[in-house]
Amino acid sequence: MEWIDAHGMAIMREVLHEKLQQITIFRETLSKHKGKKLVDANRNTLWGAGISFTSIQPGATIPKWSGNNKLGKLLAQLSDEL
């Protein structure tokens, strides 16, 4: 876990940055979400929120999740930089 905290976030950020440079629709979609909280809704508790996508209904309050949502946080940071 320490390795992920120390290096994993930087590596994932670099990968996502490259993806933004190469894939126009990804960049355009992410740019539409500036200033919003992004949640990687999957059961993975490190990169995701630890909740399933199907458990979230449109307009519903986001439940407390058990995951760290590291991917969602990185995507939100990158969208704010676009």
Secondary structure, 3 states (H helix, E strand, C coil): CHHHHHHHHHHHHHHHHHHHHHCHHHHHHHHCCCCCCCCCCCCCCCCCCCCCHHHCCCCCCCCCCCCCCHHHHHHHHHHHHC
